[in-house]
Amino acid sequence: ENLLAHHGHPAVHVREHRGFHVVAGCRQCMATRRGAVAEIVTREQSFRNHLFKLNTSYTITPSMHAYATFSEGVRHGGVNALPIGNCIFCESTALVPYKSDSVKNYEIGLKGEIQGRLRYSAAVYRVNWSDIQIQVFGQAGDLVVVNGKEARSQGVELELGGQLGAGWSLNFGYGFTDAKVAQDFANTEIIP
């Protein structure tokens, strides 16, 4: 497999006014992957993505900040190296390529400090995933990557930490994640 990629990530500080700050960014990805399976089937895939990010923050007090973030991500597709043909251990040629998957991430949170000794943060998030790449067993028992449909992950993260004095500190953290495949699929449903 050959991979040629180009990445760029300019960020622009859009505005800062009375404690409100906005940063926007864009990332462009271009890649070409070429794979050969047992030198019989050669597949090539090209990808071009524009990914966006927007982050806002607001200074409530000098020691308390609220923020909100939207960002996108992508994981490029590829080619499964599988035996194909007319044998008992051969897989369908439809399982050879798999598509890119993508995410949209939303997060809001609060961070701060009390009297310079106690730090806290709280965040809630949601990630929506399209064409999720899932590793499954093919009909001949080979591990293959296939595309599912939709998935989502959402949750809460809480942190509290501080100095107790004389070199001692105490930190607490809690995280809850609810992640699931949102649409059923069968690995016979190949997404071209």
URDA-V330940 format. One record per pair of residues at least 24 apart in sequence whose ideal C-beta (glycine too) atoms are under 7 Angstrom apart, sorted by sequence separation. I is the first residue (numbers start at 1). GAP is how many residues later the second one is. D is the distance in Angstrom with one decimal. If there is no record, write none. Layout:
[[I:GAP:D] [I:GAP:D]]
This chain:
[[5:24:6.4] [6:24:4.7] [26:24:6.3] [27:24:4.4] [76:24:5.0] [103:24:5.4] [104:24:4.8] [128:24:5.4] [153:24:6.1] [154:24:5.5] [5:25:6.7] [26:25:7.0] [49:25:4.8] [75:25:6.4] [103:25:6.7] [127:25:6.5] [5:26:4.3] [26:26:5.5] [74:26:5.6] [75:26:5.3] [103:26:5.0] [126:26:6.7] [127:26:4.4] [153:26:4.0] [4:27:6.4] [3:28:6.0] [4:28:5.3] [25:28:4.4] [74:28:4.8] [101:28:6.4] [102:28:5.1] [126:28:4.2] [152:28:6.6] [24:29:7.0] [47:29:5.0] [73:29:6.7] [101:29:6.4] [102:29:6.9] [125:29:6.5] [151:29:6.8] [3:30:5.5] [24:30:5.2] [72:30:6.7] [73:30:4.5] [101:30:4.5] [125:30:6.1] [151:30:4.8] [152:30:5.2] [2:31:6.8] [72:31:6.8] [100:31:6.9] [101:31:5.1] [151:31:5.7] [1:32:5.8] [2:32:5.0] [23:32:4.7] [45:32:5.6] [72:32:5.6] [73:32:6.9] [99:32:5.3] [101:32:4.8] [124:32:5.3] [150:32:4.3] [1:33:6.9] [148:33:5.9] [150:33:4.6] [1:34:4.6] [22:34:5.1] [71:34:4.8] [123:34:4.8] [149:34:3.8] [21:35:6.9] [70:35:7.0] [98:35:6.2] [21:36:4.9] [43:36:4.9] [70:36:5.8] [122:36:5.2] [149:36:5.0] [148:37:4.9] [20:38:5.2] [69:38:4.7] [121:38:4.7] [19:39:5.6] [120:39:6.7] [19:40:3.7] [68:40:4.7] [120:40:5.1] [146:41:5.0] [37:42:6.9] [67:42:5.5] [119:42:5.1] [33:43:6.9] [35:43:7.0] [41:43:6.2] [95:43:5.8] [119:43:6.4] [35:44:3.2] [37:44:5.7] [40:44:6.7] [66:44:5.2] [118:44:3.9] [147:44:4.4] [29:45:6.6] [31:45:5.5] [33:45:5.9] [37:45:6.1] [38:45:6.4] [117:45:5.1] [33:46:6.7] [65:46:5.2] [101:46:6.7] [117:46:5.1] [37:47:6.2] [65:47:6.6] [91:47:4.7] [98:47:4.8] [64:48:3.8] [91:48:6.7] [98:48:6.0] [99:48:5.0] [63:49:5.4] [91:49:5.5] [95:49:5.2] [98:49:5.5] [63:50:4.6] [90:50:6.4] [89:51:4.7] [91:51:6.1] [95:51:6.9] [136:51:5.0] [41:52:6.0] [45:52:6.2] [43:53:5.7] [47:53:5.8] [91:53:7.0] [43:54:5.0] [41:55:6.0] [82:56:6.8] [75:58:6.2] [37:59:5.7] [82:60:5.6] [131:60:6.4] [82:62:6.4] [80:64:4.7] [80:65:5.9] [78:67:6.9] [1:77:6.9] [1:78:6.4] [99:92:5.6] [95:95:6.8] [94:96:4.3]]
